[in-house]
């Protein structure tokens, strides 16, 4: 684990890219091992697992920035809003409003990313470019005082065709640039995982979500 994490960390630092260690299915002790090597940002796919690890005795006192990177259901927003640092997967105007509502109750300003559907698989969540454009241009957006859109997130197709992956990242970067020019708040472009993060960085990613390249394969039996 030491060698894997060090390699990824060094590469991201060299490129000036934020590294989110994706720790789904890993134990708090496994997170602690990476934390002790200097990692402070950890991401989880599921709300319950995120909340559980944050409250675990092993990690409760640690200075960890928790990200939710997976699909978020509206009825679970209230469980993470009081502490989450960044929500990566806002995929509807309704969900954005729900986060704002719960953040208002918690007296917090919650940072989020809009998830854009860039992959060819139909099973992936995310907004179309047209839907994202409507949200970013919605005149009611300024009324959501407790939520802040920091940028965009995308998951490329699961394919061995790296040129296709590169083109998907490139198109998302083009869309990001289009709106970054009109809104200084768009600072983060989260794209790239263990199998394609180097390509994502080459195409302009500012944040990568790395799991297996740091922790090894997922523990599906947990």
C-alpha positions in Angstrom: 0.0 0.0 0.0 2.8 2.4 0.9 4.3 2.2 -2.6 1.0 2.6 -4.4 -0.2 5.6 -2.4 3.2 7.3 -2.6 3.3 6.9 -6.3 -0.2 8.3 -6.9 0.4 11.1 -4.3 3.7 12.1 -5.9 2.2 12.2 -9.4 -0.8 14.3 -8.3 1.4 16.8 -6.4 3.6 17.1 -9.4 0.6 18.0 -11.6 -1.1 20.2 -9.0 -4.1 18.0 -8.8 -6.2 17.2 -5.7 -6.2 13.6 -4.7 -9.4 12.0 -3.2 -8.7 8.6 -1.8 -11.8 6.5 -2.5 -12.1 4.1 0.5 -15.3 2.3 -0.2 -15.4 -1.2 1.3 -12.2 -0.5 3.2 -12.0 -0.7 7.0 -11.3 2.4 9.2 -7.9 0.8 10.0 -7.0 0.7 6.3 -8.0 4.4 6.0 -5.9 5.2 9.0 -2.8 3.6 7.3 -3.2 6.0 4.4 -4.1 8.9 6.7 -0.8 8.3 8.5 1.0 8.8 5.2 -0.4 12.3 4.9 -3.7 11.8 3.0 -6.5 14.0 4.4 -9.3 13.8 1.7 -11.3 10.6 1.6 -14.3 9.8 -0.6 -17.1 7.2 -0.1 -19.9 6.0 -2.5 -22.5 5.3 0.1 -24.0 7.6 2.7 -24.2 5.0 5.4 -20.6 3.9 4.9 -19.4 7.5 4.9 -21.3 8.3 8.1 -20.1 5.1 9.8 -16.5 5.6 9.1 -16.6 9.2 10.2 -18.0 8.1 13.5 -15.7 5.2 14.0 -13.4 5.4 17.1 -10.4 4.9 14.8 -11.1 8.0 12.7 -13.4 10.2 14.7 -10.7 12.5 16.0 -8.8 12.7 12.7 -8.7 15.8 10.6 -10.4 14.3 7.5 -12.2 16.0 4.7 -15.0 13.7 3.7 -16.4 13.6 0.2 -19.5 11.8 -1.1 -18.7 10.6 -4.7 -21.6 8.2 -5.3 -25.2 8.7 -6.2 -27.1 10.6 -3.5 -30.8 10.0 -2.8 -32.8 13.0 -1.6 -34.0 11.2 1.6 -30.4 10.7 2.7 -29.1 14.3 2.2 -29.8 15.2 5.8 -27.5 12.5 7.0 -24.3 14.0 5.5 -25.0 17.7 5.2 -23.9 18.5 8.7 -20.3 17.5 8.0 -19.6 16.7 4.3 -16.9 18.8 2.6 -17.9 18.1 -1.0 -20.7 16.3 -2.7 -19.5 15.2 -6.2 -22.7 13.8 -7.7 -25.5 16.4 -7.9 -27.6 15.1 -10.8 -30.8 17.1 -10.7 -32.2 20.5 -9.8 -34.4 18.8 -7.3 -31.4 17.3 -5.5 -29.6 20.6 -5.5 -32.6 22.3 -3.8 -32.8 19.5 -1.2 -29.1 19.9 -0.3 -29.7 23.7 0.0 -32.7 23.1 2.3 -30.9 20.7 4.6 -27.8 22.9 4.6 -30.0 25.9 5.7 -31.3 23.8 8.6 -27.7 22.9 9.6 -26.6 26.5 9.1 -23.9 25.5 6.6 -22.7 26.3 3.2 -22.3 23.0 1.3 -20.0 22.7 -1.7 -21.1 20.5 -4.6 -20.2 19.4 -8.1 -22.7 18.8 -10.9 -22.3 15.2 -12.2 -22.3 15.2 -16.0 -23.1 12.0 -17.9 -20.2 11.6 -20.2 -20.0 7.8 -20.5 -21.8 5.7 -23.2 -23.2 3.3 -20.6 -26.9 4.1 -19.9 -26.5 2.9 -16.3 -24.4 5.8 -15.3 -26.1 8.7 -13.4 -25.6 12.3 -14.3 -26.9 15.3 -16.1 -26.8 15.8 -19.9 -24.8 18.9 -21.0 -28.1 20.6 -21.8 -29.5 19.9 -18.3 -26.4 21.1 -16.6 -26.5 24.3 -18.7 -30.0 24.9 -17.5 -29.0 24.6 -13.9 -26.0 26.9 -14.3 -28.2 29.4 -16.1 -31.2 29.2 -13.8 -32.1 32.6 -12.4 -33.2 30.9 -9.1 -29.7 29.6 -8.5 -28.7 32.7 -6.6 -31.6 32.1 -4.2 -29.9 28.8 -3.0 -27.8 30.6 -0.4 -26.6 27.4 1.4 -25.2 25.5 -1.5 -22.3 26.4 -3.8 -21.5 24.8 -7.1 -17.7 24.5 -7.3 -17.5 22.7 -10.6 -18.3 19.5 -12.5 -17.7 15.8 -12.2 -17.7 13.0 -14.8 -17.1 9.3 -15.0 -15.8 8.0 -18.3 -16.9 4.8 -20.1 -15.7 1.5 -18.8 -13.7 0.5 -21.8 -10.3 -0.5 -23.0 -10.5 2.2 -25.7 -8.5 4.9 -24.0 -9.0 7.3 -27.0 -12.7 7.2 -26.3 -12.0 7.9 -22.6 -9.8 10.8 -23.6 -12.5 12.3 -25.9 -15.1 12.0 -23.1 -12.8 13.9 -20.7 -11.9 16.4 -23.3 -15.5 17.2 -24.1 -16.2 17.7 -20.4 -13.2 20.0 -20.0 -14.5 22.0 -23.0 -17.9 22.4 -21.3 -16.2 23.3 -18.0 -14.2 26.0 -19.7 -17.3 27.4 -21.3 -18.9 28.2 -18.0 -15.7 28.9 -16.0 -15.3 32.0 -18.2 -18.6 33.3 -17.0 -18.5 32.1 -13.4 -15.4 32.4 -11.2 -16.9 30.0 -8.7 -16.4 27.0 -11.1 -12.9 25.9 -9.9 -13.1 22.1 -9.7 -13.1 19.5 -12.5 -13.4 16.1 -10.9 -12.6 13.4 -13.5 -10.3 10.4 -13.5 -10.1 7.2 -11.4 -7.5 4.5 -10.9 -7.6 3.2 -14.5 -7.6 6.5 -16.3 -6.5 9.3 -14.0 -3.3 10.1 -15.9 -5.4 10.7 -19.1 -7.8 12.8 -17.1 -5.1 15.0 -15.7 -3.6 15.4 -19.2 -7.1 16.6 -20.3 -7.4 19.1 -17.6 -8.7 17.4 -14.4 -8.1 19.3 -11.2 -9.3 16.5 -8.9 -9.0 12.7 -9.2 -10.8 10.0 -7.3 -8.4 7.0 -6.7 -9.4 3.8 -5.0 -7.9 0.5 -6.1 -4.6 2.2 -7.1 -4.1 3.1 -3.5 -6.0 0.5 -1.5 -6.0 -2.5 -3.8 -9.2 -4.1 -5.0 -12.5 -3.6 -3.2 -13.6 -5.9 -0.4 -16.9 -7.0 -1.8 -17.6 -9.4 1.1 -17.8 -6.5 3.6 
